[in-house]
């Protein structure tokens, strides 16, 4: 698995390191810590004495500090030397003793475009980023950046709201077309937050389809076997948006928006972005 963690110098970025490290540990992931400096910034970096570089190095130390030495797949010690290639600055991940990659990269330009470009180039499976408070989801001073990233990314996106530890994850996995990778990702998120899990089953005019009922039962058995406190709630398809808006005040939302997802018809991309902004808790968009 490849995880891209987008970071700036604000407290909400520092607050996501624990969750990101937990996901990386549970999924044995290669990790990139990405910073973006504003478009028009001239020149390179005078060594490593630069506010953005210092922030990223501090985040890296915090990330590594979440692992016991016996469980650490990344090199704790490596040479810190910024290298530039095609306008992107990087502290490489290669170091003796590392089994997985942990690298720092700095891009210059429009932040949402650069985050999406990095995720595409690296073929990331998941983008993780924080944002400011529940009603003011900003990143690097830009109000709609997390919304744009969640809406336009081709991979999964996890937006973590500052100072919000969800006690419950509410997920709509769009049975039976949901991918196994998405089911397992929910397992990891529930585990790192030690949260309960509510699985949404979508009903229509004729109720719950038989194949969906079987799939829900199988998913519930899977989570129960993982010792997760999980249950199923049936929600009418036409009332899903209103329900999600209401429960987002207290619970983290997880929506599977893969190519075959029925939710693509209910939540078009603009609505997905707005859900990220107005949700009071964190949001996970699975693809």
C-alpha positions as CSV (number, residue, x, y, z in Angstrom):
1,X,0.0,0.0,0.0
2,X,1.1,3.6,-0.7
3,X,0.0,6.4,1.6
4,X,0.5,10.1,0.8
5,X,0.3,12.4,3.8
6,X,-0.2,16.0,2.9
7,X,1.1,18.4,5.6
8,X,1.6,22.0,6.3
9,X,2.8,23.9,9.4
10,X,-0.6,24.1,11.2
11,X,-1.7,22.2,14.3
12,X,-4.2,20.1,12.4
13,X,-1.4,18.6,10.4
14,X,0.4,17.6,13.6
15,X,-2.8,16.1,14.8
16,X,-3.1,13.5,12.0
17,X,0.3,11.9,12.5
18,X,-0.9,9.3,15.0
19,X,-3.8,8.1,12.8
20,X,-1.5,8.1,9.7
21,X,1.2,6.1,11.5
22,X,-1.5,3.6,12.7
23,X,-2.7,3.1,9.2
24,X,0.8,2.7,7.9
25,X,1.7,0.2,10.5
26,X,-1.4,-1.9,9.9
27,X,-1.1,-1.9,6.2
28,X,2.7,-2.2,5.9
29,X,2.7,1.0,3.7
30,X,5.2,3.0,1.8
31,X,4.7,6.6,3.0
32,X,5.3,10.0,1.5
33,X,5.2,13.2,3.6
34,X,4.3,16.0,1.2
35,X,4.6,19.7,1.7
36,X,3.6,22.3,-0.8
37,X,5.0,25.8,-1.0
38,X,3.0,28.6,-2.7
39,X,3.2,29.2,-6.4
40,X,5.8,31.8,-7.3
41,X,8.2,30.8,-4.5
42,X,11.6,31.3,-6.0
43,X,14.8,29.4,-5.6
44,X,15.6,26.3,-3.6
45,X,16.3,25.6,0.0
46,X,19.4,26.7,1.9
47,X,20.2,23.3,3.3
48,X,17.4,22.1,5.6
49,X,17.0,25.4,7.6
50,X,13.6,26.3,6.2
51,X,10.3,26.4,8.0
52,X,8.5,23.9,5.8
53,X,11.5,21.6,5.8
54,X,11.8,21.8,9.5
55,X,8.1,21.1,9.9
56,X,8.3,18.0,7.7
57,X,11.3,16.7,9.5
58,X,9.5,17.2,12.8
59,X,6.5,15.3,11.5
60,X,8.8,12.5,10.3
61,X,10.3,12.2,13.8
62,X,6.8,12.1,15.3
63,X,5.7,9.5,12.8
64,X,8.7,7.3,13.6
65,X,8.3,7.8,17.3
66,X,4.9,6.0,17.0
67,X,6.7,2.7,16.3
68,X,8.6,0.4,18.6
69,X,12.0,-0.4,17.3
70,X,11.1,-4.1,16.8
71,X,8.1,-3.1,14.6
72,X,9.7,-0.3,12.7
73,X,9.8,-1.0,8.9
74,X,11.4,2.4,8.1
75,X,15.0,3.5,8.7
76,X,15.2,5.7,11.8
77,X,18.5,7.2,10.8
78,X,19.3,8.4,7.4
79,X,21.3,11.2,5.7
80,X,19.2,14.4,5.5
81,X,20.0,15.9,2.1
82,X,17.5,17.7,-0.1
83,X,17.7,16.8,-3.7
84,X,15.9,18.5,-6.6
85,X,14.5,16.9,-9.7
86,X,12.1,18.5,-12.2
87,X,11.2,21.2,-9.7
88,X,10.4,18.7,-6.8
89,X,12.6,18.6,-3.7
90,X,13.0,15.4,-1.9
91,X,14.7,13.8,1.0
92,X,15.0,10.2,-0.3
93,X,13.7,7.2,1.5
94,X,16.5,4.8,0.7
95,X,18.6,4.0,3.8
96,X,20.2,0.9,5.2
97,X,17.9,-1.3,7.2
98,X,14.6,0.1,5.8
99,X,12.1,-2.4,4.6
100,X,9.5,0.2,3.5
101,X,9.9,3.7,2.1
102,X,9.3,6.9,4.2
103,X,10.3,9.9,2.2
104,X,9.8,13.7,2.3
105,X,8.8,15.6,-0.9
106,X,8.2,19.3,-1.4
107,X,6.3,20.6,-4.5
108,X,5.7,24.2,-5.6
109,X,2.4,25.5,-6.9
110,X,-1.3,25.4,-6.4
111,X,-1.7,23.1,-3.3
112,X,-4.7,21.0,-4.4
113,X,-3.3,20.5,-7.9
114,X,0.1,19.5,-6.5
115,X,-1.4,17.1,-3.9
116,X,-3.4,15.4,-6.7
117,X,-0.4,15.4,-9.1
118,X,1.8,13.7,-6.4
119,X,-0.8,11.1,-5.7
120,X,-1.2,10.3,-9.4
121,X,2.6,10.2,-10.0
122,X,3.2,8.0,-7.0
123,X,0.1,5.8,-7.7
124,X,-1.0,6.4,-4.1
125,X,-3.8,4.2,-2.6
126,X,-4.7,6.8,0.0
127,X,-4.3,10.5,0.6
128,X,-4.4,11.6,4.3
129,X,-4.7,15.3,5.2
130,X,-6.0,17.3,8.1
131,X,-8.1,20.5,8.2
132,X,-9.1,23.1,10.7
133,X,-12.3,23.0,12.7
134,X,-15.5,21.3,11.9
135,X,-17.3,24.3,10.4
136,X,-14.2,25.8,8.8
137,X,-12.3,23.1,6.9
138,X,-9.2,24.9,5.8
139,X,-5.8,23.7,4.7
140,X,-2.9,26.1,4.3
141,X,-5.5,28.9,4.6
142,X,-7.6,27.6,1.7
143,X,-11.2,26.9,2.6
144,X,-12.0,24.4,-0.2
145,X,-8.8,22.5,-0.6
146,X,-9.8,19.3,1.3
147,X,-13.1,19.5,-0.6
148,X,-11.3,19.7,-4.0
149,X,-8.9,16.8,-3.1
150,X,-11.7,14.5,-1.9
151,X,-13.8,15.3,-5.0
152,X,-11.1,15.0,-7.7
153,X,-8.7,12.3,-6.4
154,X,-8.7,9.0,-8.2
155,X,-7.7,7.2,-5.0
156,X,-9.2,7.1,-1.5
157,X,-9.0,10.2,0.6
158,X,-9.2,10.6,4.4
159,X,-9.8,14.1,5.8
160,X,-9.2,14.2,9.5
161,X,-10.9,17.1,11.4
162,X,-8.8,18.7,14.1
163,X,-9.4,17.5,17.7
164,X,-12.1,15.0,16.7
165,X,-11.7,11.4,17.9
166,X,-14.8,9.6,16.5
167,X,-16.4,7.0,18.7
168,X,-18.3,5.6,15.8
169,X,-17.7,5.0,12.1
170,X,-20.7,5.1,9.9
171,X,-20.0,3.4,6.6
172,X,-21.9,2.9,3.4
173,X,-20.2,0.2,1.4
174,X,-22.7,0.0,-1.4
175,X,-23.1,-3.8,-1.3
176,X,-22.5,-6.0,-3.3
177,X,-20.1,-4.1,-5.5
178,X,-17.8,-2.9,-2.7
179,X,-14.1,-3.9,-3.0
180,X,-12.4,-6.1,-0.4
181,X,-9.7,-3.5,-0.1
182,X,-12.3,-1.0,1.1
183,X,-13.8,-3.4,3.6
184,X,-10.3,-4.0,5.0
185,X,-9.6,-0.2,5.1
186,X,-12.7,0.3,7.3
187,X,-11.3,-2.4,9.5
188,X,-8.0,-0.5,9.9
189,X,-9.7,2.8,10.6
190,X,-12.1,1.3,13.2
191,X,-9.1,-0.4,14.9
192,X,-6.9,2.7,15.2
193,X,-9.7,4.8,16.6
194,X,-11.1,1.9,18.7
195,X,-14.5,2.9,17.4
196,X,-17.9,1.2,16.9
197,X,-19.1,0.5,13.4
198,X,-22.4,1.1,11.9
199,X,-23.0,-0.4,8.4
200,X,-25.6,1.2,6.2
201,X,-27.8,-0.9,4.1
202,X,-29.6,1.0,1.3
203,X,-33.2,0.2,0.7
204,X,-35.5,1.2,-2.2
205,X,-39.2,1.0,-2.9
206,X,-39.1,-2.8,-2.7
207,X,-37.0,-2.9,0.4
208,X,-33.6,-4.6,0.7
209,X,-32.6,-6.7,-2.2
210,X,-31.8,-10.3,-1.4
211,X,-28.3,-10.2,-2.8
212,X,-27.6,-7.0,-0.8
213,X,-28.9,-8.7,2.4
214,X,-26.6,-11.7,1.9
215,X,-23.6,-9.3,1.3
216,X,-24.4,-7.3,4.4
217,X,-24.6,-10.4,6.5
218,X,-21.2,-11.5,5.1
219,X,-19.6,-8.2,5.8
220,X,-21.1,-8.1,9.3
221,X,-19.6,-11.6,10.0
222,X,-16.2,-10.4,8.8
223,X,-16.2,-7.5,11.2
224,X,-17.5,-9.5,14.1
225,X,-14.7,-12.0,13.5
226,X,-12.3,-9.1,13.8
227,X,-13.8,-8.4,17.3
228,X,-15.3,-5.1,16.1
229,X,-18.6,-3.9,17.6
230,X,-20.6,-3.7,14.4
231,X,-24.3,-3.5,13.5
232,X,-26.5,-2.8,10.4
233,X,-28.8,0.1,9.9
234,X,-31.2,0.2,7.0
235,X,-31.7,3.6,5.4
236,X,-33.9,4.6,2.5
237,X,-31.9,5.5,-0.6
238,X,-33.7,8.9,-0.9
239,X,-33.0,9.8,2.7
240,X,-29.3,8.9,2.7
241,X,-27.9,12.4,2.1
242,X,-30.0,13.9,5.0
243,X,-29.1,11.0,7.3
244,X,-25.3,11.4,6.6
245,X,-25.6,15.2,7.2
246,X,-27.2,14.6,10.5
247,X,-25.0,11.8,11.9
248,X,-21.8,13.6,10.8
249,X,-22.0,15.8,13.9
250,X,-20.7,12.9,16.0
251,X,-19.5,10.1,13.8
252,X,-16.9,9.6,11.1
253,X,-18.3,9.0,7.7
254,X,-17.0,6.4,5.2
255,X,-18.4,6.2,1.7
256,X,-17.3,3.8,-1.0
257,X,-17.3,5.8,-4.3
258,X,-15.8,3.3,-6.6
259,X,-16.6,3.2,-10.3
260,X,-19.4,0.7,-9.8
261,X,-20.8,2.3,-6.7
262,X,-24.5,3.1,-6.5
263,X,-23.5,6.1,-4.4
264,X,-22.0,7.8,-7.5
265,X,-25.6,8.3,-8.6
266,X,-26.7,9.6,-5.2
267,X,-23.6,11.7,-4.4
268,X,-22.1,13.3,-7.4
269,X,-18.5,14.7,-7.0
270,X,-19.6,18.2,-6.0
271,X,-21.8,16.8,-3.2
272,X,-18.9,14.6,-2.0
273,X,-16.7,17.7,-1.6
274,X,-19.4,19.6,0.2
275,X,-19.9,16.7,2.6
276,X,-16.3,16.8,3.5
277,X,-16.5,20.6,4.3
278,X,-19.7,20.6,6.3
279,X,-19.2,17.3,8.2
280,X,-18.4,18.0,11.8
281,X,-16.2,14.9,12.0
282,X,-13.7,13.2,9.8
283,X,-14.6,11.7,6.4
284,X,-13.2,8.8,4.5
285,X,-13.9,8.6,0.7
286,X,-13.1,5.1,-0.6
287,X,-12.3,4.4,-4.2
